[in-house]
Amino acid sequence: MATKRYLAKYRLLKETYEGITGKGISDITWYRTVASLKQYLSLSIESEKAISIVETYAQLKRKCSAFSFRTSDFSERWQAFKHFYDAEEVQYTGQQFLVALADYLKINLDDVPRSTRYYWFSQANLSYNALHSYQSKDLALVAFVAAKWAINRRTQPMKSATISVLTLAL
């Protein structure tokens, strides 16, 4: 049975989340979100860090609405996020970051359309500039978004050709 203190803190965390995102969240969605926060961010409702964890998650969610624990590829995307977020005060220029990201995701940067690179940054509320310097923590969300593109590229099935297409190729 949950204590009054626990329930009050649980409600406070929900209100904090709603205040930062500017949107309401249903009770069942909040319940699922808390379960994911416990799994991925070691949230403990009654801990002193609980507010900070919820604030950080809400800010990520506000910046990038696609930031969701419920996608099938979340774990891999989360690893890309953490790789850059946990880097100790590293700064990258836009171009250096793209090279490091391509190396981490094992993709060929030449295969990434220019517009896609700008899209990755825009989804993280950043403007891409090859010469601009960025903090690694700020680029973590870009890595999260880019990882989705890399995952989709790896899992694209080969298009099957019909007999008529194969005869045209000969």
Order of alpha helices (4+ residues) and beta strands (2+ residues): alpha-alpha-alpha-alpha-beta-alpha-alpha-beta-alpha-alpha
